[in-house]
Amino acid sequence: MKERVKIWKPSPEEIEEIKQYPTWQKGQSEFEWFYDEDETFYLLEGEVEVEFPDGSKVNFKKGDMVKFKAGTECKWKIKEKVLKHYKIG
């Protein structure tokens, strides 16, 4: 799982940098997703559970910085409305 996703508490500098990027939001829902490029994002709101094809899961929530590696396939389950700043590539 380490190679697919990284979740951490960002530094103030990391938060300031990611705030320069666009935002995305979505309400409670479930959907399949494939990352064709790396994506890094910072959750301003929400809680998410992500399940991978092998059945393993990760959870992240408001205040977490998350990076998904290109080539990752997963299913998102948004438990609480998400608002995030994101950077592709």
N, CA, C and O atoms as a GROMACS GRO file, in nm:
protein
  356
    1MET      N    1   0.083  -0.119   0.000
    1MET     CA    2   0.000   0.000   0.000
    1MET      C    3   0.087   0.125   0.000
    1MET      O    4   0.048   0.228  -0.055
    2LYS      N    5   0.204   0.117   0.060
    2LYS     CA    6   0.293   0.232   0.070
    2LYS      C    7   0.322   0.294  -0.066
    2LYS      O    8   0.332   0.416  -0.079
    3GLU      N    9   0.336   0.209  -0.167
    3GLU     CA   10   0.370   0.260  -0.299
    3GLU      C   11   0.252   0.331  -0.368
    3GLU      O   12   0.273   0.408  -0.461
    4ARG      N   13   0.129   0.306  -0.323
    4ARG     CA   14   0.012   0.363  -0.388
    4ARG      C   15  -0.032   0.496  -0.330
    4ARG      O   16  -0.071   0.587  -0.404
    5VAL      N   17  -0.024   0.508  -0.198
    5VAL     CA   18  -0.078   0.628  -0.133
    5VAL      C   19   0.005   0.663  -0.010
    5VAL      O   20   0.053   0.575   0.062
    6LYS      N   21   0.021   0.792   0.013
    6LYS     CA   22   0.090   0.842   0.131
    6LYS      C   23  -0.004   0.944   0.198
    6LYS      O   24  -0.062   1.029   0.130
    7ILE      N   25  -0.018   0.935   0.330
    7ILE     CA   26  -0.104   1.026   0.406
    7ILE      C   27  -0.022   1.083   0.519
    7ILE      O   28   0.042   1.009   0.594
    8TRP      N   29  -0.022   1.216   0.532
    8TRP     CA   30   0.055   1.278   0.639
    8TRP      C   31  -0.008   1.410   0.683
    8TRP      O   32  -0.094   1.466   0.615
    9LYS      N   33   0.039   1.459   0.799
    9LYS     CA   34  -0.001   1.590   0.849
    9LYS      C   35   0.098   1.691   0.791
    9LYS      O   36   0.217   1.687   0.823
   10PRO      N   37   0.049   1.782   0.705
   10PRO     CA   38   0.140   1.873   0.635
   10PRO      C   39   0.196   1.984   0.725
   10PRO      O   40   0.137   2.020   0.827
   11SER      N   41   0.310   2.035   0.683
   11SER     CA   42   0.371   2.151   0.750
   11SER      C   43   0.296   2.276   0.706
   11SER      O   44   0.226   2.274   0.604
   12PRO      N   45   0.308   2.385   0.782
   12PRO     CA   46   0.246   2.511   0.739
   12PRO      C   47   0.290   2.554   0.599
   12PRO      O   48   0.211   2.610   0.523
   13GLU      N   49   0.415   2.527   0.564
   13GLU     CA   50   0.466   2.561   0.431
   13GLU      C   51   0.397   2.480   0.322
   13GLU      O   52   0.363   2.532   0.216
   14GLU      N   53   0.377   2.351   0.348
   14GLU     CA   54   0.309   2.265   0.251
   14GLU      C   55   0.164   2.312   0.231
   14GLU      O   56   0.113   2.312   0.119
   15ILE      N   57   0.099   2.352   0.339
   15ILE     CA   58  -0.039   2.400   0.330
   15ILE      C   59  -0.046   2.528   0.247
   15ILE      O   60  -0.134   2.542   0.162
   16GLU      N   61   0.048   2.620   0.271
   16GLU     CA   62   0.049   2.745   0.195
   16GLU      C   63   0.071   2.718   0.046
   16GLU      O   64   0.008   2.782  -0.038
   17GLU      N   65   0.159   2.624   0.014
   17GLU     CA   66   0.185   2.592  -0.127
   17GLU      C   67   0.061   2.532  -0.194
   17GLU      O   68   0.024   2.575  -0.304
   18ILE      N   69  -0.003   2.435  -0.130
   18ILE     CA   70  -0.116   2.365  -0.193
   18ILE      C   71  -0.236   2.459  -0.208
   18ILE      O   72  -0.319   2.437  -0.296
   19LYS      N   73  -0.246   2.562  -0.124
   19LYS     CA   74  -0.358   2.657  -0.133
   19LYS      C   75  -0.356   2.736  -0.264
   19LYS      O   76  -0.456   2.800  -0.299
   20GLN      N   77  -0.244   2.733  -0.336
   20GLN     CA   78  -0.235   2.802  -0.465
   20GLN      C   79  -0.307   2.724  -0.576
   20GLN      O   80  -0.331   2.778  -0.684
   21TYR      N   81  -0.340   2.600  -0.550
   21TYR     CA   82  -0.398   2.512  -0.650
   21TYR      C   83  -0.550   2.510  -0.643
   21TYR      O   84  -0.609   2.555  -0.544
   22PRO      N   85  -0.615   2.459  -0.749
   22PRO     CA   86  -0.762   2.458  -0.753
   22PRO      C   87  -0.824   2.373  -0.642
   22PRO      O   88  -0.757   2.294  -0.576
   23THR      N   89  -0.955   2.392  -0.624
   23THR     CA   90  -1.029   2.311  -0.527
   23THR      C   91  -1.126   2.220  -0.601
   23THR      O   92  -1.162   2.243  -0.716
   24TRP      N   93  -1.166   2.116  -0.531
   24TRP     CA   94  -1.265   2.020  -0.581
   24TRP      C   95  -1.350   1.982  -0.462
   24TRP      O   96  -1.300   1.966  -0.351
   25GLN      N   97  -1.481   1.967  -0.486
   25GLN     CA   98  -1.568   1.923  -0.378
   25GLN      C   99  -1.670   1.822  -0.428
   25GLN      O  100  -1.707   1.821  -0.545
   26LYS      N  101  -1.713   1.737  -0.337
   26LYS     CA  102  -1.813   1.635  -0.371
   26LYS      C  103  -1.880   1.589  -0.243
   26LYS      O  104  -1.816   1.574  -0.139
   27GLY      N  105  -2.010   1.568  -0.253
   27GLY     CA  106  -2.088   1.520  -0.139
   27GLY      C  107  -2.072   1.370  -0.118
   27GLY      O  108  -1.996   1.304  -0.189
   28GLN      N  109  -2.144   1.319  -0.019
   28GLN     CA  110  -2.139   1.176   0.012
   28GLN      C  111  -2.169   1.096  -0.114
   28GLN      O  112  -2.269   1.119  -0.183
   29SER      N  113  -2.080   1.001  -0.144
   29SER     CA  114  -2.096   0.920  -0.264
   29SER      C  115  -1.991   0.810  -0.266
   29SER      O  116  -1.902   0.805  -0.182
   30GLU      N  117  -2.005   0.721  -0.364
   30GLU     CA  118  -1.906   0.617  -0.389
   30GLU      C  119  -1.879   0.612  -0.538
   30GLU      O  120  -1.972   0.622  -0.618
   31PHE      N  121  -1.750   0.598  -0.575
   31PHE     CA  122  -1.715   0.590  -0.716
   31PHE      C  123  -1.579   0.524  -0.735
   31PHE      O  124  -1.492   0.530  -0.648
   32GLU      N  125  -1.564   0.461  -0.850
   32GLU     CA  126  -1.437   0.400  -0.889
   32GLU      C  127  -1.347   0.511  -0.944
   32GLU      O  128  -1.396   0.604  -1.008
   33TRP      N  129  -1.215   0.500  -0.920
   33TRP     CA  130  -1.123   0.601  -0.972
   33TRP      C  131  -0.991   0.537  -1.011
   33TRP      O  132  -0.946   0.440  -0.950
   34PHE      N  133  -0.929   0.593  -1.115
   34PHE     CA  134  -0.797   0.550  -1.159
   34PHE      C  135  -0.711   0.676  -1.173
   34PHE      O  136  -0.750   0.770  -1.242
   35TYR      N  137  -0.595   0.676  -1.109
   35TYR     CA  138  -0.503   0.790  -1.117
   35TYR      C  139  -0.406   0.766  -1.232
   35TYR      O  140  -0.317   0.681  -1.223
   36ASP      N  141  -0.423   0.842  -1.343
   36ASP     CA  142  -0.330   0.826  -1.454
   36ASP      C  143  -0.208   0.916  -1.436
   36ASP      O  144  -0.111   0.906  -1.512
   37GLU      N  145  -0.212   1.005  -1.336
   37GLU     CA  146  -0.097   1.087  -1.297
   37GLU      C  147  -0.094   1.093  -1.145
   37GLU      O  148  -0.195   1.067  -1.079
   38ASP      N  149   0.022   1.127  -1.088
   38ASP     CA  150   0.028   1.149  -0.943
   38ASP      C  151  -0.068   1.262  -0.908
   38ASP      O  152  -0.084   1.357  -0.985
   39GLU      N  153  -0.131   1.253  -0.792
   39GLU     CA  154  -0.215   1.363  -0.741
   39GLU      C  155  -0.187   1.381  -0.592
   39GLU      O  156  -0.189   1.286  -0.514
   40THR      N  157  -0.162   1.506  -0.554
   40THR     CA  158  -0.143   1.542  -0.414
   40THR      C  159  -0.256   1.637  -0.377
   40THR      O  160  -0.289   1.728  -0.454
   41PHE      N  161  -0.316   1.615  -0.260
   41PHE     CA  162  -0.422   1.706  -0.218
   41PHE      C  163  -0.425   1.722  -0.066
   41PHE      O  164  -0.374   1.639   0.009
   42TYR      N  165  -0.488   1.832  -0.025
   42TYR     CA  166  -0.504   1.868   0.116
   42TYR      C  167  -0.653   1.880   0.144
   42TYR      O  168  -0.723   1.958   0.078
   43LEU      N  169  -0.702   1.803   0.240
   43LEU     CA  170  -0.845   1.805   0.272
   43LEU      C  171  -0.879   1.920   0.367
   43LEU      O  172  -0.834   1.923   0.481
   44LEU      N  173  -0.960   2.013   0.318
   44LEU     CA  174  -1.011   2.123   0.399
   44LEU      C  175  -1.134   2.079   0.478
   44LEU      O  176  -1.161   2.129   0.587
   45GLU      N  177  -1.208   1.984   0.419
   45GLU     CA  178  -1.329   1.930   0.482
   45GLU      C  179  -1.342   1.784   0.439
   45GLU      O  180  -1.290   1.743   0.336
   46GLY      N  181  -1.411   1.708   0.523
   46GLY     CA  182  -1.453   1.575   0.482
   46GLY      C  183  -1.381   1.458   0.545
   46GLY      O  184  -1.286   1.472   0.621
   47GLU      N  185  -1.434   1.341   0.508
   47GLU     CA  186  -1.378   1.213   0.552
   47GLU      C  187  -1.402   1.112   0.441
   47GLU      O  188  -1.511   1.103   0.386
   48VAL      N  189  -1.296   1.035   0.409
   48VAL     CA  190  -1.302   0.942   0.296
   48VAL      C  191  -1.239   0.809   0.335
   48VAL      O  192  -1.140   0.803   0.407
   49GLU      N  193  -1.300   0.701   0.285
   49GLU     CA  194  -1.240   0.568   0.292
   49GLU      C  195  -1.214   0.527   0.148
   49GLU      O  196  -1.302   0.538   0.063
   50VAL      N  197  -1.093   0.479   0.121
   50VAL     CA  198  -1.057   0.433  -0.013
   50VAL      C  199  -1.022   0.285  -0.004
   50VAL      O  200  -0.944   0.243   0.082
   51GLU      N  201  -1.080   0.207  -0.095
   51GLU     CA  202  -1.052   0.063  -0.100
   51GLU      C  203  -0.981   0.030  -0.230
   51GLU      O  204  -1.017   0.080  -0.337
   52PHE      N  205  -0.880  -0.055  -0.219
   52PHE     CA  206  -0.801  -0.097  -0.334
   52PHE      C  207  -0.849  -0.233  -0.382
   52PHE      O  208  -0.917  -0.304  -0.307
   53PRO      N  209  -0.816  -0.272  -0.505
   53PRO     CA  210  -0.863  -0.400  -0.560
   53PRO      C  211  -0.827  -0.521  -0.474
   53PRO      O  212  -0.899  -0.621  -0.477
   54ASP      N  213  -0.718  -0.514  -0.397
   54ASP     CA  214  -0.680  -0.628  -0.312
   54ASP      C  215  -0.758  -0.632  -0.180
   54ASP      O  216  -0.735  -0.720  -0.097
   55GLY      N  217  -0.851  -0.536  -0.161
   55GLY     CA  218  -0.934  -0.534  -0.040
   55GLY      C  219  -0.878  -0.448   0.072
   55GLY      O  220  -0.949  -0.423   0.169
   56SER      N  221  -0.754  -0.401   0.060
   56SER     CA  222  -0.698  -0.314   0.164
   56SER      C  223  -0.764  -0.176   0.155
   56SER      O  224  -0.812  -0.135   0.049
   57LYS      N  225  -0.764  -0.106   0.269
   57LYS     CA  226  -0.832   0.024   0.276
   57LYS      C  227  -0.744   0.125   0.348
   57LYS      O  228  -0.661   0.090   0.432
   58VAL      N  229  -0.765   0.254   0.314
   58VAL     CA  230  -0.706   0.364   0.388
   58VAL      C  231  -0.815   0.467   0.414
   58VAL      O  232  -0.914   0.475   0.340
   59ASN      N  233  -0.797   0.544   0.519
   59ASN     CA  234  -0.891   0.650   0.554
   59ASN      C  235  -0.814   0.780   0.569
   59ASN      O  236  -0.700   0.780   0.617
   60PHE      N  237  -0.876   0.889   0.528
   60PHE     CA  238  -0.817   1.021   0.551
   60PHE      C  239  -0.930   1.120   0.574
   60PHE      O  240  -1.045   1.097   0.535
   61LYS      N  241  -0.894   1.233   0.637
   61LYS     CA  242  -0.996   1.330   0.677
   61LYS      C  243  -0.939   1.471   0.679
   61LYS      O  244  -0.822   1.493   0.651
   62LYS      N  245  -1.025   1.565   0.713
   62LYS     CA  246  -0.988   1.706   0.723
   62LYS      C  247  -0.852   1.721   0.791
   62LYS      O  248  -0.827   1.663   0.897
   63GLY      N  249  -0.765   1.800   0.727
   63GLY     CA  250  -0.633   1.824   0.783
   63GLY      C  251  -0.524   1.733   0.730
   63GLY      O  252  -0.406   1.756   0.757
   64ASP      N  253  -0.562   1.630   0.654
   64ASP     CA  254  -0.462   1.537   0.600
   64ASP      C  255  -0.416   1.582   0.462
   64ASP      O  256  -0.494   1.634   0.382
   65MET      N  257  -0.287   1.560   0.435
   65MET     CA  258  -0.230   1.574   0.301
   65MET      C  259  -0.217   1.431   0.249
   65MET      O  260  -0.173   1.341   0.320
   66VAL      N  261  -0.256   1.412   0.124
   66VAL     CA  262  -0.260   1.278   0.065
   66VAL      C  263  -0.196   1.282  -0.073
   66VAL      O  264  -0.215   1.376  -0.149
   67LYS      N  265  -0.118   1.178  -0.104
   67LYS     CA  266  -0.062   1.166  -0.238
   67LYS      C  267  -0.091   1.028  -0.292
   67LYS      O  268  -0.054   0.927  -0.232
   68PHE      N  269  -0.158   1.024  -0.408
   68PHE     CA  270  -0.182   0.899  -0.480
   68PHE      C  271  -0.084   0.893  -0.596
   68PHE      O  272  -0.065   0.991  -0.667
   69LYS      N  273  -0.022   0.778  -0.615
   69LYS     CA  274   0.073   0.756  -0.723
   69LYS      C  275  -0.001   0.722  -0.852
   69LYS      O  276  -0.107   0.659  -0.850
   70ALA      N  277   0.056   0.765  -0.965
   70ALA     CA  278   0.003   0.729  -1.097
   70ALA      C  279  -0.009   0.578  -1.107
   70ALA      O  280   0.078   0.504  -1.059
   71GLY      N  281  -0.117   0.532  -1.170
   71GLY     CA  282  -0.139   0.389  -1.187
   71GLY      C  283  -0.224   0.326  -1.078
   71GLY      O  284  -0.253   0.206  -1.084
   72THR      N  285  -0.264   0.404  -0.978
   72THR     CA  286  -0.344   0.352  -0.867
   72THR      C  287  -0.491   0.342  -0.907
   72THR      O  288  -0.550   0.436  -0.959
   73GLU      N  289  -0.548   0.225  -0.881
   73GLU     CA  290  -0.690   0.201  -0.904
   73GLU      C  291  -0.755   0.184  -0.768
   73GLU      O  292  -0.700   0.116  -0.680
   74CYS      N  293  -0.872   0.246  -0.748
   74CYS     CA  294  -0.935   0.237  -0.617
   74CYS      C  295  -1.083   0.274  -0.625
   74CYS      O  296  -1.133   0.316  -0.729
   75LYS      N  297  -1.150   0.257  -0.512
   75LYS     CA  298  -1.290   0.297  -0.499
   75LYS      C  299  -1.299   0.395  -0.382
   75LYS      O  300  -1.261   0.363  -0.270
   76TRP      N  301  -1.349   0.514  -0.411
   76TRP     CA  302  -1.368   0.616  -0.308
   76TRP      C  303  -1.505   0.600  -0.244
   76TRP      O  304  -1.605   0.578  -0.314
   77LYS      N  305  -1.510   0.610  -0.112
   77LYS     CA  306  -1.636   0.617  -0.038
   77LYS      C  307  -1.628   0.746   0.046
   77LYS      O  308  -1.562   0.750   0.149
   78ILE      N  309  -1.697   0.850  -0.001
   78ILE     CA  310  -1.697   0.977   0.070
   78ILE      C  311  -1.801   0.970   0.181
   78ILE      O  312  -1.921   0.962   0.154
   79LYS      N  313  -1.754   0.973   0.305
   79LYS     CA  314  -1.842   0.962   0.421
   79LYS      C  315  -1.898   1.097   0.464
   79LYS      O  316  -2.012   1.106   0.510
   80GLU      N  317  -1.816   1.202   0.450
   80GLU     CA  318  -1.857   1.340   0.478
   80GLU      C  319  -1.810   1.425   0.362
   80GLU      O  320  -1.700   1.404   0.310
   81LYS      N  321  -1.892   1.521   0.320
   81LYS     CA  322  -1.861   1.607   0.205
   81LYS      C  323  -1.714   1.649   0.204
   81LYS      O  324  -1.660   1.692   0.306
   82VAL      N  325  -1.652   1.637   0.087
   82VAL     CA  326  -1.510   1.667   0.070
   82VAL      C  327  -1.491   1.802   0.001
   82VAL      O  328  -1.561   1.835  -0.095
   83LEU      N  329  -1.395   1.878   0.053
   83LEU     CA  330  -1.344   1.997  -0.014
   83LEU      C  331  -1.193   1.988  -0.003
   83LEU      O  332  -1.139   1.977   0.107
   84LYS      N  333  -1.125   1.993  -0.119
   84LYS     CA  334  -0.980   1.977  -0.117
   84LYS      C  335  -0.914   2.071  -0.217
   84LYS      O  336  -0.972   2.107  -0.319
   85HIS      N  337  -0.790   2.108  -0.186
   85HIS     CA  338  -0.700   2.171  -0.282
   85HIS      C  339  -0.621   2.057  -0.342
   85HIS      O  340  -0.577   1.968  -0.269
   86TYR      N  341  -0.602   2.057  -0.475
   86TYR     CA  342  -0.532   1.945  -0.537
   86TYR      C  343  -0.432   1.991  -0.641
   86TYR      O  344  -0.446   2.098  -0.700
   87LYS      N  345  -0.331   1.908  -0.661
   87LYS     CA  346  -0.225   1.932  -0.759
   87LYS      C  347  -0.203   1.802  -0.834
   87LYS      O  348  -0.178   1.698  -0.774
   88ILE      N  349  -0.212   1.809  -0.967
   88ILE     CA  350  -0.192   1.692  -1.053
   88ILE      C  351  -0.048   1.693  -1.105
   88ILE      O  352   0.005   1.798  -1.141
   89GLY      N  353   0.014   1.576  -1.108
   89GLY     CA  354   0.148   1.565  -1.162
   89GLY      C  355   0.256   1.585  -1.059
   89GLY      O  356   0.374   1.578  -1.090
   0.00000   0.00000   0.00000
